[in-house]
Amino acid sequence: MTVRFASARCAVRSPLARVLSRGKIGAVANDSAGREAREIMSDTTKAALRHFAEHGLRAVPVALNNATLAASAAQEEDYRHWVGIARELDAGAAARFETLRRPVEDRLIG
């Protein structure tokens, strides 16, 4: 009986490797035409990102608690700042909070 030698396929050119290989990466979707991200972000967005970095997943409840404290101290600017941060992180939670706090907000403005 004769023995035949069949060499292994080249792994780089195998059909499976070609299917699983990735193509060239195209242009990125968020390309800002050379402007840096910090030039594009608003001050509220920057503050929200810093707040999230400090508090993690508890960032929204902490921001809303700070807004409550500012409202009880009649500090309108601080109240708006904390609600703005909460809105950047979770718009739904901030909207529910503002709906519940509407009488307090009216006292701050009036």
C-alpha positions in Angstrom: 0.0 0.0 0.0 1.4 3.4 -1.0 1.4 6.3 1.4 0.4 9.6 0.0 1.5 12.9 1.6 -1.0 15.7 1.6 0.5 18.9 2.9 -1.6 21.1 5.1 -3.3 24.1 3.6 -2.0 27.6 4.3 -4.0 28.9 7.2 -4.0 32.5 5.8 -5.6 31.5 2.4 -8.0 28.9 3.7 -11.7 29.5 2.9 -12.6 29.8 6.5 -9.9 32.4 7.1 -11.2 34.4 4.2 -14.7 34.3 5.5 -13.7 35.3 9.0 -11.3 38.0 8.0 -12.3 41.7 8.4 -12.2 44.1 5.5 -10.5 47.4 5.5 -11.7 49.9 8.0 -13.4 52.8 6.3 -13.8 56.4 7.6 -15.1 56.7 11.2 -18.7 57.7 11.6 -18.0 60.4 14.2 -15.2 62.1 12.3 -15.4 65.8 13.3 -13.2 67.1 10.5 -10.2 67.7 12.6 -11.9 69.4 15.6 -11.2 67.9 18.9 -14.1 66.5 21.0 -13.7 68.9 23.8 -14.3 71.8 21.4 -17.6 70.3 20.3 -18.9 69.4 23.8 -21.0 71.8 25.8 -20.0 72.7 29.4 -22.9 70.7 30.7 -21.8 67.6 28.7 -18.3 67.9 30.1 -19.6 68.3 33.6 -21.9 65.3 33.2 -19.0 63.2 32.0 -16.9 64.2 34.9 -19.8 63.5 37.3 -20.3 60.1 35.7 -16.6 59.3 36.0 -16.7 60.1 39.7 -20.0 58.4 40.6 -20.5 55.7 38.0 -24.0 54.2 37.7 -25.2 56.3 40.7 -24.4 59.5 38.9 -28.1 60.3 38.0 -29.5 59.7 41.5 -26.6 61.8 43.0 -27.2 64.6 40.6 -31.0 64.6 41.3 -30.3 64.6 45.0 -28.0 67.6 44.6 -30.7 69.3 42.6 -33.2 68.6 45.4 -30.7 70.1 47.9 -30.2 73.1 45.7 -33.9 73.6 45.4 -34.5 73.4 49.1 -31.8 76.0 49.6 -33.4 78.2 46.9 -30.3 78.2 44.7 -31.8 78.3 41.2 -28.5 78.3 39.3 -27.2 75.2 41.2 -30.6 73.5 40.7 -30.5 74.1 37.0 -26.9 72.9 36.8 -27.7 69.5 38.5 -30.9 68.9 36.5 -28.9 69.7 33.4 -26.3 67.1 34.3 -29.0 64.5 35.1 -30.7 65.4 31.7 -27.4 64.7 29.9 -27.0 61.3 31.5 -30.7 60.2 31.6 -33.3 62.4 30.0 -36.2 60.3 31.1 -35.2 60.3 34.8 -34.7 64.1 34.6 -38.1 64.6 33.0 -39.8 62.6 35.7 -37.9 64.5 38.4 -38.8 67.8 36.9 -42.5 66.8 36.7 -42.5 65.9 40.4 -40.5 69.0 41.4 -42.6 71.5 39.3 -44.0 73.3 42.4 -40.5 73.7 43.8 -39.3 75.1 40.5 -42.1 77.5 40.3 -41.2 78.8 43.8 -37.6 79.3 42.6 -38.6 81.3 39.6 -41.4 83.3 41.2 
